[in-house]
């Protein structure tokens, strides 16, 4: 019986307006090679100037990941040749990362697991290779776009603490949530602002020795990470079980065929010939600055989830879903403040109707036309008996589409709930008369059949009848 040993390296593009060492824009959709200058292209005589906002974001992220912030850091040159690296070296932090020795707690199948963070360091991004005529392993040729060259990245490296593909998925989800709460990155994988490489080996369960490590690349979604790891665990287990040896290599995830494909062997560790960046001074991070940045940290998703459980008495599932993004959690709390009733009622409507309509229309929470106050007002109308829960769903759909208040919609469409006893009695008598056989069954003791008669009354009133009153009036008539 084998267990996987997994470590993940995540590259996060920081949400700064300019690049790490020059004033070029970091805009994603600019024409190829338009956001470049002598500095990010590495032309002779061009000198880098460090972006202070990127350092601030590095400190902020390190603190949120429970890391120790390094007081004295420096940048190094990582030397290697690749077409998308115009300078033939990358400016990074090797010996002295900005943050180290942190951790993230994740919940997997109801069990909390701690994944240690080895290091958080700043570096500049390389350019982008555009492979024409196929994938990287089968392209006819490649083109280079250096717009991304020099964009500030944070590399977040975990220890090999992850023990299953699902745990890797949950770790990445939690890391992404934290980064979005901090506002340091938009984390859009489709635009390359969050990328990850995975290292995996297997070993006999209970062993403390590591197996041969394989690196996985071309992971364009968190589900791709999970699926590639599931495949690689099976592949490596089959190799060892059949008497073979796992080869140390880099493998490419093929999404179409759902398999990993060998790209290149790694017979020895790469020698990048690191040395201190001669064009940048040592970086001194004063404690006062770290303390100042600490005051800007928001309540992070893990802490907010626990508070939602304790303060609002929400189930674990509700709390986890509502704290998935900072904006959704803010929306929920604003609605609870406006509503006098149960927080669980607010949660149900957000998780049910609001998220359903958002998913159906591809709407982000910041684009939703229903304000938290309008949602609270609609819930109050249900509590007062002005509208029924069923009518409320129709009202809410109109609120979502048009941005109108619930009061306006109810008035315009004549949706006020019928609570007049004489009017309801007339309709109840009509329904009993038209469904005498069902009425006789109820009188004979088949109480569940009353639901059919309630449904008929609701149908005749187009859902406007007060269901509680209808039920009571039907029982009253049928008992006579």
Secondary structure, DSSP 8 states (H G I E B T S, - for coil): -EEEEEEEEEEEE---SB-SSS--B--TTS-TT-S--HHHHT-TT------HHHHHHHHHHHHHTT-EE-SEE--EEEE---TT-TTSEEEE-SSS-SEEEEEEEEEETTEEEEEEEEEEEEEE---EEEEETS-TTT-SEEEEEGGGTT-EEEEEEE-S-B-SHHHHHHHHHHHHHHHHHHTS----GGGTSEEEEEEEEEEETT--S----EEEE---SHHHHHHHHHHHHHHHHHHHHTT-----EEEEEETTTTEEEEEEE-SS------EE-TTS--EE--HHHHHHHHTT----HHHHHHHHHHHH---HHHHHHHTSSHHHHHHHHHHHHH-SS-HHHHHHHIIIIIHHHHHHHT--GGG-SS-HHHHHHHHHHHHHTSS-HHHHHHHHHHHHHH---HHHHHHHHT---B--HHHHHHHHHHHHHHTHHHHHHHHTT-GGGHHHHHHHHHHHTTT-B-HHHHHHHHHHHHT-
